[in-house]
Amino acid sequence: MLIVDRMLVGGIKFVLGKIAAAVDAELNDDSRLREELLAAQMRLELGEMTPEQFAAFENDILARLREIRERQRGVEPAPGEMKVTGVEATAYDSTEE
């Protein structure tokens, strides 16, 4: 039974590690945001978006780009703490028992 439990925990740990790596890659990838900004500029030029809507959208995208740059430069939260779009989470490490 102990072997099955360790295999189950090891498998879950592996999957959660892969998910964390994918989330980290997505959080630090600014190419999608740049594409969204370019698409918004096209919509503005085509008249599908007002200048006010574009300005609000642009401010949001630029703020998110600044956050990505700060993370890439090494400005990170304290160990065990993380903020994701207004949600605070505390990491739990099962090896610290």
Helices and strands as residue ranges (DSSP letters): H 2-27, H 31-45, H 51-73, E 81-84, E 87-90
